[in-house]
Amino acid sequence: MAVNLSDILGSRYDNLLEAQVDKSPSEVVVSDNAHETFYIVDLDVFVSRLQPLGYEIVVADGE
């Protein structure tokens, strides 16, 4: 079964600061390797679904 990234990633942010402000303390901000687009996700979603696809945490939970 193919992964539908738009269902996993949710809203897209072009600005890291905006994503950092909007996230809750239990969420992380992730990006692909280009660091041009940012998404807010739960840590468990990152670990299980996005990390294997090359996404990176750019703002950790609690920050």
DSSP file (Angstrom, degrees, kcal/mol; ACC not computed):
  #  RESIDUE AA STRUCTURE BP1 BP2  ACC     N-H-->O    O-->H-N    N-H-->O    O-->H-N    TCO  KAPPA ALPHA  PHI   PSI    X-CA   Y-CA   Z-CA
    1    1 A M              0   0    0      0, 0.0     2,-0.1     0, 0.0     0, 0.0   0.000 360.0 360.0 360.0 131.4    0.0    0.0    0.0
    2    2 A A        -     0   0    0      1,-0.1     2,-0.5     2,-0.0     0, 0.0  -0.419 360.0-117.8 -75.7 147.7    1.4    3.4   -1.0
    3    3 A V        -     0   0    0     -2,-0.1     2,-1.0    46,-0.0     3,-0.1  -0.747  15.9-148.7 -87.0 126.9    2.0    6.1    1.6
    4    4 A N    >>  -     0   0    0     -2,-0.5     4,-1.1     1,-0.2     3,-1.0  -0.822  12.3-170.0 -95.0  98.3   -0.1    9.3    1.0
    5    5 A L  H 3> S+     0   0    0     -2,-1.0     4,-3.3     1,-0.3     5,-0.3   0.815  79.5  63.0 -62.3 -32.7    2.2   11.9    2.4
    6    6 A S  H 3> S+     0   0    0      1,-0.2     4,-1.4     2,-0.2    -1,-0.3   0.844 103.3  50.3 -64.1 -31.1   -0.4   14.7    2.3
    7    7 A D  H <4 S+     0   0    0     -3,-1.0    -1,-0.2     2,-0.2    -2,-0.2   0.841 117.2  40.3 -71.6 -33.1   -2.5   12.8    4.8
    8    8 A I  H  < S+     0   0    0     -4,-1.1    -2,-0.2    -3,-0.2    -1,-0.1   0.897 118.2  44.1 -80.7 -43.4    0.5   12.3    7.2
    9    9 A L  H  < S-     0   0    0     -4,-3.3    31,-0.4     1,-0.2    -3,-0.2   0.832  80.3-177.1 -79.9 -34.1    2.1   15.8    6.8
   10   10 A G     <  +     0   0    0     -4,-1.4    -1,-0.2    -5,-0.3    -2,-0.1  -0.463  52.1  21.9  73.0-143.1   -0.9   18.1    7.1
   11   11 A S  S    S-     0   0    0     -2,-0.1    29,-0.5    29,-0.1     2,-0.4  -0.276  74.2-135.6 -66.1 142.5   -0.4   21.8    6.7
   12   12 A R  E     -A   39   0A   0     27,-0.1     2,-0.4    25,-0.0    27,-0.2  -0.792  14.7-163.2-100.4 139.6    2.7   23.0    4.9
   13   13 A Y  E     -A   38   0A   0     25,-2.6    25,-3.1    -2,-0.4     3,-0.1  -0.981  14.9-169.7-121.3 133.8    4.8   25.9    6.2
   14   14 A D  S    S+     0   0    0     -2,-0.4     2,-0.5    23,-0.2    -1,-0.1   0.536  78.9  61.7 -92.7  -9.4    7.3   27.8    4.1
   15   15 A N     >  -     0   0    0      1,-0.1     4,-1.7    23,-0.1     5,-0.2  -0.975  68.8-152.8-124.1 124.0    8.7   29.6    7.1
   16   16 A L  H  > S+     0   0    0     -2,-0.5     4,-2.5     1,-0.2     5,-0.2   0.887  96.3  55.8 -61.9 -41.1   10.4   27.7   10.0
   17   17 A L  H  > S+     0   0    0      1,-0.2     4,-2.2     2,-0.2    -1,-0.2   0.901 106.1  50.7 -61.9 -41.5    9.5   30.3   12.6
   18   18 A E  H  > S+     0   0    0      1,-0.2     4,-2.0     2,-0.2    -1,-0.2   0.916 112.0  47.3 -62.3 -42.9    5.8   30.1   11.7
   19   19 A A  H  X S+     0   0    0     -4,-1.7     4,-1.5     1,-0.2    -2,-0.2   0.903 110.8  51.9 -64.9 -40.7    5.8   26.4   12.1
   20   20 A Q  H  < S+     0   0    0     -4,-2.5    -1,-0.2     1,-0.2    -2,-0.2   0.883 111.0  47.7 -64.1 -38.8    7.7   26.6   15.4
   21   21 A V  H  < S+     0   0    0     -4,-2.2    -1,-0.2     1,-0.2    -2,-0.2   0.873 113.3  48.0 -69.5 -37.8    5.2   29.1   16.8
   22   22 A D  H  < S+     0   0    0     -4,-2.0    -2,-0.2    -5,-0.2    -1,-0.2   0.706  92.0  94.1 -79.0 -21.5    2.2   27.0   15.7
   23   23 A K  S  < S-     0   0    0     -4,-1.5     6,-0.1    -5,-0.1    17,-0.0  -0.365  72.3-125.8 -76.0 152.0    3.3   23.6   17.1
   24   24 A S    >   -     0   0    0      4,-0.1     3,-1.8     1,-0.1    38,-0.3  -0.507  32.3-102.0 -86.1 163.9    2.3   22.3   20.5
   25   25 A P  T 3  S+     0   0    0      0, 0.0    37,-1.6     0, 0.0    38,-0.2   0.759 121.6  53.7 -59.3 -24.3    5.0   21.2   23.0
   26   26 A S  T 3  S+     0   0    0     35,-0.2    17,-0.7    36,-0.1     2,-0.2   0.496  99.7  77.8 -90.3  -2.2    4.4   17.5   22.2
   27   27 A E  E <   -B   42   0A   0     -3,-1.8     2,-0.3    15,-0.2    35,-0.3  -0.594  66.0-144.1-103.2 165.8    4.8   18.0   18.4
   28   28 A V  E     -B   41   0A   0     13,-2.9    13,-2.4    -2,-0.2     2,-0.5  -0.903  13.5-128.0-124.1 155.6    7.9   18.3   16.3
   29   29 A V  E     -BC  40  59A   0     30,-2.4    29,-3.2    -2,-0.3    30,-1.5  -0.920  33.0-173.2-102.6 127.3    8.6   20.3   13.1
   30   30 A V  E     +BC  39  57A   0      9,-3.0     9,-2.2    -2,-0.5     2,-0.3  -0.800   9.3 180.0-119.7 161.2   10.0   18.2   10.3
   31   31 A S  E     -BC  38  56A   0     25,-2.1    25,-3.0    -2,-0.3     7,-0.1  -0.974  30.5-107.8-150.6 160.7   11.4   18.9    6.9
   32   32 A D    >   -     0   0    0      5,-0.6     3,-1.3    -2,-0.3    23,-0.1  -0.210  56.5 -83.2 -77.4-176.8   12.9   17.1    3.9
   33   33 A N  T 3  S+     0   0    0      1,-0.3    -1,-0.1     2,-0.1    22,-0.1   0.727 127.3  61.7 -64.8 -21.9   16.6   17.4    3.3
   34   34 A A  T 3  S-     0   0    0      3,-0.1    -1,-0.3     1,-0.0    -3,-0.0   0.705  91.2-145.8 -78.0 -19.0   16.2   20.7    1.4
   35   35 A H    <   +     0   0    0     -3,-1.3   -19,-0.1     2,-0.2    -2,-0.1   0.848  65.4 116.3  54.5  38.1   14.8   22.4    4.5
   36   36 A E  S    S+     0   0    0      1,-0.2     2,-0.4   -21,-0.1    -1,-0.1   0.659  71.2  39.5-103.3 -23.0   12.5   24.5    2.3
   37   37 A T  S    S-     0   0    0     -5,-0.1    -5,-0.6   -22,-0.0     2,-0.3  -0.985  70.4-160.9-132.0 140.1    9.2   23.3    3.5
   38   38 A F  E     -AB  13  31A   0    -25,-3.1   -25,-2.6    -2,-0.4     2,-0.3  -0.898   4.9-170.8-126.5 149.9    8.2   22.4    7.1
   39   39 A Y  E     -AB  12  30A   0     -9,-2.2    -9,-3.0    -2,-0.3     2,-0.5  -0.982  19.9-132.5-139.2 147.6    5.4   20.3    8.7
   40   40 A I  E     + B   0  29A   0    -29,-0.5     2,-0.3   -31,-0.4   -11,-0.2  -0.899  39.6 155.7-101.9 124.9    4.2   19.8   12.2
   41   41 A V  E     - B   0  28A   0    -13,-2.4   -13,-2.9    -2,-0.5     2,-0.2  -0.938  46.3 -93.4-141.6 163.2    3.7   16.2   13.2
   42   42 A D  E  >  - B   0  27A   0     -2,-0.3     4,-2.0   -15,-0.2     3,-0.4  -0.513  39.3-118.3 -72.6 149.0    3.5   14.0   16.3
   43   43 A L  H  > S+     0   0    0    -17,-0.7     4,-2.6     1,-0.2     5,-0.2   0.880 113.4  54.6 -58.4 -40.5    6.9   12.4   17.2
   44   44 A D  H  > S+     0   0    0      1,-0.2     4,-2.4     2,-0.2    -1,-0.2   0.854 106.7  51.6 -65.4 -32.8    5.5    8.9   16.8
   45   45 A V  H  >>S+     0   0    0     -3,-0.4     4,-2.5     2,-0.2     5,-1.3   0.905 110.2  49.9 -66.8 -41.5    4.4    9.7   13.2
   46   46 A F  I  X>S+     0   0    0     -4,-2.0     5,-3.3     3,-0.2     4,-0.7   0.959 114.0  44.0 -59.3 -51.1    7.8   11.0   12.5
   47   47 A V  I  <5S+     0   0    0     -4,-2.6    -2,-0.2     1,-0.2    -1,-0.2   0.913 122.4  35.8 -63.4 -45.0    9.6    7.9   13.8
   48   48 A S  I  <5S+     0   0    0     -4,-2.4    -1,-0.2    -5,-0.2    -2,-0.2   0.811 135.0  12.9 -83.5 -29.1    7.3    5.4   12.2
   49   49 A R  I  <5S+     0   0    0     -4,-2.5    -3,-0.2    -5,-0.2     4,-0.2   0.762 127.2  35.8-119.4 -35.9    6.4    7.0    8.9
   50   50 A L  I ><XS+     0   0    0     -5,-1.3     5,-1.8    -4,-0.7     3,-1.2   0.843 102.9  63.0 -98.7 -36.7    8.6   10.0    8.0
   51   51 A Q  G > <S+     0   0    0     -5,-3.3     3,-1.8     1,-0.3    -4,-0.1   0.909 101.7  54.3 -57.6 -42.9   12.1    9.2    9.2
   52   52 A P  G 3 5S+     0   0    0      0, 0.0    -1,-0.3     0, 0.0    -2,-0.1   0.744 105.2  56.2 -62.9 -19.4   12.4    6.2    6.9
   53   53 A L  G < 5S-     0   0    0     -3,-1.2    -2,-0.2    -4,-0.2    -3,-0.1   0.394 126.0 -98.5 -92.8   2.9   11.5    8.6    4.0
   54   54 A G  T < 5S+     0   0    0     -3,-1.8    -3,-0.2     1,-0.3     2,-0.1   0.502  73.0 145.0  97.0   4.6   14.4   10.9    4.8
   55   55 A Y      < -     0   0    0     -5,-1.8     2,-0.3    -9,-0.1    -1,-0.3  -0.434  32.6-153.0 -73.8 153.6   12.6   13.6    6.8
   56   56 A E  E     -C   31   0A   0    -25,-3.0   -25,-2.1    -2,-0.1     2,-0.5  -0.937  18.0-114.8-127.7 149.1   14.5   15.3    9.6
   57   57 A I  E     +C   30   0A   0     -2,-0.3   -27,-0.3   -27,-0.2     3,-0.2  -0.722  32.1 172.0 -79.6 127.5   13.4   16.9   12.9
   58   58 A V  E    S+     0   0A   0    -29,-3.2     2,-0.4    -2,-0.5   -28,-0.2   0.609  75.2  29.9-110.2 -20.3   14.3   20.6   12.7
   59   59 A V  E    S-C   29   0A   0    -30,-1.5   -30,-2.4   -40,-0.0    -1,-0.3  -0.948  84.1-144.0-137.8 118.5   12.5   21.6   15.9
   60   60 A A    >   -     0   0    0     -2,-0.4     3,-1.6   -32,-0.2   -33,-0.1  -0.240  33.3 -80.8 -78.0 166.1   12.2   19.0   18.7
   61   61 A D  T 3  S+     0   0    0      1,-0.2   -35,-0.2   -35,-0.2    -1,-0.2  -0.381 117.3  28.3 -63.2 145.3    9.2   18.5   21.0
   62   62 A G  T 3         0   0    0    -37,-1.6    -1,-0.2   -35,-0.3   -36,-0.1   0.179 360.0 360.0  87.9 -16.9    9.3   21.0   23.9
   63   63 A E    <         0   0    0     -3,-1.6    -2,-0.1   -38,-0.2   -35,-0.1   0.473 360.0 360.0 -83.8 360.0   11.1   23.7   22.0
